[in-house]
């Protein structure tokens, strides 16, 4: 199993980001919850 250095590249993270954006979560909330960088 691969261990990603950047959590944003992990499978399924893109869908979670989109779902959170649709539900009105801000970028800071999304990054904090998913443990990914904001920029």
C-alpha positions, 0 to 999 in steps of 0.5 A: 500500500502506498503512503502519500506524502501529500494527503491531497493525492490520496484516493477519494480526497478530491471527492471529499473536497468537492462534497465539502465545497458544495455543502458550504465548507470554507477552504480552511475548514476543508483543509483542516478536516482532510489534513491537506495544505491550503496552498 
